[in-house]
Amino acid sequence: MNRREQQERDEELLRIYAGILFNAPTFQEGEPRECSFDFDNASYRAIKDEYSIEEIAGRGSDFARALRLTRHLARKLTHRGDYALSEEGRTVPFDALSLLRYSYGRPDCGVNCAAKSLILQACCLALGIFARRIGLYPASPYDFDNHIVCEIFDRRRKKWIMLDPTTGGYVSDGREPLSVLEMREKFAENEKISVVLPRQNPADIEVLAVRNHWANAYYAKNLFCIAVILGGEAGCVYLVPKGFDYNRREERYAAYMVEYAKSQGMDDETIASLEEWRKKAASEPVPLASVSLWSAKLN
């Protein structure tokens, strides 16, 4: 497939995913919840000292500083999609400092988007920037490829903004950087928006919407259900479209993952953990979020 054929394919996929979002515009009712933000984690001093994040972030708005961190981390952290199922994924502690020490500047030690988003969140919180992790999930239970990003709260704009440490990008409509929920709404309405990658100008949104067709289709695919990781011991909550059975999707997805793991000859420990996940997905109701999580005004 040549470049032109790939572009046409991605643009067609974007239209399909946008149509799916258009037909699922509202969410099941959830209880109002709040995120917690740990600005005093004991590891933050080590992160500042070892990785010079204050100098990298520089000065400016919360968005400007967090974007510099995002783009720096995108360069320094190699991507490894199967990290969670790897031996390293089971042995390296899942905290930002441990993950940085394992993967930062080490191309042979890649991590996945879940680890990268945790690192970016910790770096932002260490600098006093409100940051939370957001899970993006497709409708299909047979799609392995979901995604986890960050949102930061920019106090100058008084809004949430999505930042992706995997691509080093954010999404814009040509005027403002967007939150995850704004991305979903604008994709559903077939509006001209695009990811803005490093060294790209958001004023060229028409050009970027064509140039970044692959990434835009990828985000649209994964915006069907949205999870907000609340912080602390509170777990996460989900925005689930009305009429959609998320537990059934998760059970089928987990069963599919079990079969995939067996076909790939993965170890018994991995398969057993996936089986436990499948049982949990079938029996535990998914905690529902409220869109009020995007309207909260933070100080």
C-alpha positions in Angstrom: 0.0 0.0 0.0 1.5 3.3 -1.0 1.3 6.6 0.9 -1.8 7.9 -1.0 -3.7 4.6 -0.5 -2.8 4.6 3.2 -4.1 8.1 3.6 -7.4 7.3 1.8 -7.8 4.3 4.0 -7.2 6.3 7.2 -9.5 9.0 6.1 -12.2 6.4 5.5 -11.6 4.9 8.9 -11.9 8.3 10.5 -15.3 8.8 8.9 -16.4 5.4 10.2 -15.2 6.1 13.7 -16.7 9.6 13.7 -20.0 8.1 12.7 -19.8 5.6 15.6 -19.2 8.5 18.0 -22.0 10.5 16.4 -24.5 7.7 17.1 -23.3 7.4 20.7 -23.4 11.1 21.9 -24.7 10.7 25.4 -23.5 8.7 28.4 -25.1 6.6 31.1 -25.7 8.6 34.3 -22.8 8.4 36.8 -22.2 9.7 40.3 -20.4 13.0 40.6 -16.8 12.2 41.6 -13.6 14.2 42.1 -10.0 13.5 41.2 -7.3 13.7 43.9 -3.9 15.1 43.1 -0.8 14.1 45.0 1.5 17.1 44.9 3.7 15.9 47.8 4.9 12.5 46.7 8.2 11.5 48.3 9.7 10.6 44.9 9.2 14.0 43.3 12.5 15.4 44.7 14.4 12.5 43.1 12.5 13.0 39.8 13.4 16.7 39.8 17.0 16.1 40.7 17.7 13.2 38.3 15.8 14.3 35.3 15.9 18.2 35.4 12.2 18.5 34.8 12.1 22.1 36.1 14.5 23.2 33.5 12.8 21.3 30.8 9.4 22.6 31.6 10.6 26.2 31.7 8.3 29.1 32.3 4.8 30.0 31.0 1.3 28.6 31.4 0.6 25.2 32.8 -0.1 24.0 29.2 3.2 25.4 27.8 5.2 23.9 30.6 3.5 20.5 30.4 3.8 20.4 26.6 7.6 20.8 26.9 7.7 17.9 29.3 5.4 15.8 27.0 7.6 16.4 24.0 10.8 15.7 25.9 9.5 12.4 27.3 8.2 11.4 23.9 11.8 11.6 22.7 13.3 9.9 25.7 10.9 7.0 26.2 10.8 4.2 23.6 7.4 2.7 23.0 6.8 -1.0 23.6 3.1 -2.0 23.2 3.4 -5.4 24.9 5.2 -4.1 27.9 2.4 -4.9 30.3 2.6 -8.6 29.4 6.4 -8.8 29.5 8.6 -10.0 32.3 9.8 -6.4 32.8 6.2 -5.2 33.1 5.6 -7.7 36.0 8.9 -6.9 37.8 9.6 -3.2 37.4 7.5 -1.4 40.1 4.7 0.6 38.5 5.6 4.0 39.8 7.0 7.0 37.9 10.5 7.0 39.4 11.1 3.3 38.9 9.8 3.5 35.3 12.0 6.5 34.5 15.0 4.7 35.9 14.2 1.7 33.8 13.3 3.4 30.5 14.5 7.0 30.3 17.0 7.3 27.4 17.3 3.5 27.0 16.0 2.5 23.6 16.1 -1.2 24.4 13.9 -0.7 27.5 10.6 0.5 26.1 7.4 1.0 28.0 3.7 1.3 27.0 1.4 4.2 27.0 0.1 3.4 30.6 3.7 3.8 31.9 4.4 6.9 29.9 1.2 8.6 31.0 2.0 7.8 34.7 5.5 9.3 34.2 4.1 12.5 32.6 1.5 12.8 35.3 4.1 12.5 38.1 6.4 15.1 36.4 3.5 17.6 36.1 2.3 17.0 39.7 5.9 17.5 40.9 5.9 20.9 39.3 2.5 21.9 40.7 0.4 21.3 37.5 -2.9 19.5 37.9 -2.6 16.2 35.9 -4.7 13.1 35.6 -4.6 9.9 33.5 -7.3 9.1 31.0 -8.0 5.8 29.4 -9.4 5.7 25.8 -11.2 2.5 24.7 -12.8 1.4 21.4 -16.2 -0.2 21.0 -14.9 -3.5 19.7 -14.0 -6.2 22.2 -11.6 -7.6 19.5 -9.4 -4.6 19.4 -6.2 -4.9 21.5 -5.1 -1.4 20.8 -6.6 1.0 23.4 -4.6 4.0 24.7 -3.9 6.0 27.8 -3.0 9.7 27.8 -2.9 12.6 30.3 -5.0 15.6 30.8 -3.6 18.7 32.5 -5.7 21.6 33.9 -4.4 24.9 32.4 -5.3 27.6 35.0 -4.9 30.3 32.4 -7.5 28.8 30.1 -9.5 27.3 33.0 -9.9 24.0 31.1 -8.6 20.5 30.8 -6.2 19.7 27.9 -5.2 16.3 26.5 -1.4 15.6 26.2 0.0 12.4 24.8 3.5 11.4 25.9 3.5 8.6 23.3 3.3 10.9 20.3 4.4 14.2 21.9 1.2 15.8 20.7 -2.1 17.4 21.7 -5.3 17.9 19.7 -6.4 21.3 18.5 -9.3 22.8 16.5 -6.9 25.5 15.2 -7.8 27.9 18.0 -7.5 26.0 21.3 -6.0 22.8 22.6 -8.8 20.3 23.4 -9.7 18.0 26.3 -10.5 14.4 25.6 -14.3 15.1 25.9 -14.0 18.0 23.4 -12.1 15.8 21.0 -14.9 13.2 21.2 -17.6 15.8 20.5 -15.8 17.4 17.6 -14.8 14.2 15.9 -18.5 13.1 16.2 -19.6 16.3 14.5 -17.0 15.8 11.7 -15.3 19.1 12.6 -11.8 19.9 11.4 -9.5 19.0 14.3 -6.1 17.3 14.4 -3.3 16.1 16.6 -0.5 18.7 16.6 2.8 16.9 16.7 6.2 18.4 17.6 7.4 21.1 15.2 3.8 21.5 13.8 1.8 24.7 13.8 -1.8 24.5 15.1 -2.8 27.4 12.8 -2.3 25.0 9.9 -5.2 22.8 11.1 -6.5 22.1 7.6 -3.1 20.8 6.5 -2.5 18.9 9.7 -5.9 17.1 9.5 -4.6 15.6 6.2 -1.0 15.1 7.2 -1.8 13.4 10.5 -4.7 11.2 9.2 -3.3 8.1 10.9 -3.2 9.6 14.4 -6.6 11.3 14.0 -8.2 8.0 13.1 -6.5 6.3 16.0 -7.8 8.8 18.5 -11.3 8.7 17.1 -11.4 4.9 17.3 -10.4 4.9 20.9 -12.8 7.6 22.1 -15.9 5.4 22.4 -15.5 4.8 26.1 -13.4 7.0 28.4 -12.0 6.2 31.8 -10.8 8.8 34.3 -8.2 7.5 36.8 -9.2 9.4 40.0 -6.0 9.1 41.9 -5.1 7.7 45.3 -7.1 4.6 46.2 -10.2 5.8 44.4 -9.7 3.7 41.2 -11.2 4.9 38.0 -14.6 5.7 36.6 -16.0 5.4 33.1 -18.0 7.4 30.6 -20.0 4.7 28.8 -22.5 5.5 26.0 -26.2 4.9 26.7 -27.3 1.5 25.7 -23.8 0.0 25.7 -23.0 -3.0 27.9 -19.4 -2.3 29.0 -19.1 -5.3 31.2 -20.0 -7.6 28.3 -17.4 -5.9 26.2 -14.7 -6.3 28.9 -15.6 -10.0 29.5 -15.4 -10.7 25.7 -12.2 -8.7 25.4 -10.6 -10.5 28.4 -11.6 -13.9 26.9 -10.1 -12.8 23.6 -6.8 -11.8 25.4 -6.7 -15.2 27.1 -6.9 -17.0 23.8 -4.3 -14.7 22.3 -1.9 -15.3 25.2 -2.3 -19.1 24.8 -1.7 -18.9 21.1 1.5 -16.9 21.7 2.8 -19.4 24.2 2.8 -17.0 27.1 3.6 -18.3 30.6 1.0 -19.7 32.9 1.2 -16.8 35.3 0.2 -14.3 32.6 -2.6 -16.6 31.4 -3.9 -17.0 35.0 -3.9 -13.2 35.6 -5.9 -12.7 32.4 -8.4 -15.4 33.5 -8.9 -13.6 36.8 -9.5 -10.4 34.9 -12.1 -12.1 32.7 -14.0 -13.3 35.8 -13.8 -9.9 37.4 -15.1 -8.2 34.2 -18.1 -10.5 34.1 -19.1 -10.0 37.7 -18.2 -6.5 38.9 -20.3 -3.5 37.6 -18.3 -0.8 36.0 -18.3 2.4 38.0 -19.8 5.2 36.0 -18.4 8.7 35.7 -20.1 12.1 35.2 -19.1 14.6 32.6 -18.8 17.1 35.5 -15.3 15.8 35.8 -14.5 18.1 32.8 -16.3 21.2 34.2 -14.6 21.5 37.6 -12.8 24.7 38.1 -9.5 24.1 39.9 -7.5 26.7 41.8 
